[in-house]
Amino acid sequence: METINNKLEQNGLQPITKQNILYYYIPMDGCVGFVILGSQMLSPEFYSKFKFLMIPRTVSLTNACLGTSLLGSALYISSRSHMKSLPISQKISYSILGSSLLNLGSVLGWALCRSWVSGDDSAGGSGVLLRAVAGGVAAAGVITLARSYLNFVDDQISKAK
């Protein structure tokens, strides 16, 4: 395990511990799920033929990505310094609320955007790929903005102390 942790640290990643799995790796997986979700929401036909080995056939790609994104963002929010002094019940409630607002608000936004940008894809399917990339880029932008906001809140709390 020490060899693995050393390799991870050499590549800029956190060592494998219970805390890092919960508050670093699962949120990172949630980010990947969120980016795939954004891409899939704007261009579902791009993913229609993909086979995912780790997703059971009874679970849709959308639901799998949404689930990982909800869990990852809730754990990330709960680990922030402005949440540390809260009782566990409030920490869980606020984390679920923040995660739900972020994810479900984004799904709604992407659904609206999908209706605006759906066009004729007869030109070799380039519109499908363009929408898939645009959805992924939009999701990455939302993640960056949300992280920036949480950093700002943490900074304000630390200045107030």
ChimeraX attribute file (.defattr): number of C-alpha atoms within 10 A of each C-alpha:
attribute: neighborCount
match mode: 1-to-1
recipient: residues
	/A:1	8
	/A:2	9
	/A:3	8
	/A:4	11
	/A:5	15
	/A:6	15
	/A:7	14
	/A:8	14
	/A:9	13
	/A:10	11
	/A:11	9
	/A:12	9
	/A:13	14
	/A:14	16
	/A:15	20
	/A:16	17
	/A:17	12
	/A:18	10
	/A:19	11
	/A:20	14
	/A:21	14
	/A:22	16
	/A:23	20
	/A:24	21
	/A:25	20
	/A:26	20
	/A:27	23
	/A:28	18
	/A:29	17
	/A:30	24
	/A:31	21
	/A:32	19
	/A:33	24
	/A:34	30
	/A:35	25
	/A:36	24
	/A:37	29
	/A:38	32
	/A:39	25
	/A:40	23
	/A:41	26
	/A:42	28
	/A:43	24
	/A:44	18
	/A:45	14
	/A:46	17
	/A:47	15
	/A:48	10
	/A:49	8
	/A:50	9
	/A:51	10
	/A:52	9
	/A:53	7
	/A:54	7
	/A:55	13
	/A:56	10
	/A:57	10
	/A:58	6
	/A:59	10
	/A:60	11
	/A:61	22
	/A:62	17
	/A:63	13
	/A:64	16
	/A:65	24
	/A:66	22
	/A:67	15
	/A:68	21
	/A:69	28
	/A:70	27
	/A:71	20
	/A:72	26
	/A:73	28
	/A:74	26
	/A:75	22
	/A:76	22
	/A:77	24
	/A:78	24
	/A:79	17
	/A:80	15
	/A:81	15
	/A:82	18
	/A:83	18
	/A:84	11
	/A:85	9
	/A:86	12
	/A:87	9
	/A:88	12
	/A:89	9
	/A:90	13
	/A:91	20
	/A:92	17
	/A:93	13
	/A:94	17
	/A:95	23
	/A:96	19
	/A:97	14
	/A:98	16
	/A:99	22
	/A:100	18
	/A:101	13
	/A:102	18
	/A:103	21
	/A:104	13
	/A:105	12
	/A:106	19
	/A:107	20
	/A:108	12
	/A:109	14
	/A:110	22
	/A:111	14
	/A:112	13
	/A:113	15
	/A:114	17
	/A:115	10
	/A:116	9
	/A:117	12
	/A:118	13
	/A:119	10
	/A:120	10
	/A:121	11
	/A:122	9
	/A:123	8
	/A:124	8
	/A:125	12
	/A:126	12
	/A:127	18
	/A:128	22
	/A:129	17
	/A:130	13
	/A:131	23
	/A:132	25
	/A:133	19
	/A:134	16
	/A:135	25
	/A:136	21
	/A:137	16
	/A:138	17
	/A:139	25
	/A:140	18
	/A:141	13
	/A:142	18
	/A:143	17
	/A:144	11
	/A:145	12
	/A:146	15
	/A:147	14
	/A:148	12
	/A:149	12
	/A:150	16
	/A:151	15
	/A:152	12
	/A:153	15
	/A:154	15
	/A:155	13
	/A:156	12
	/A:157	13
	/A:158	11
	/A:159	8
	/A:160	6
	/A:161	5
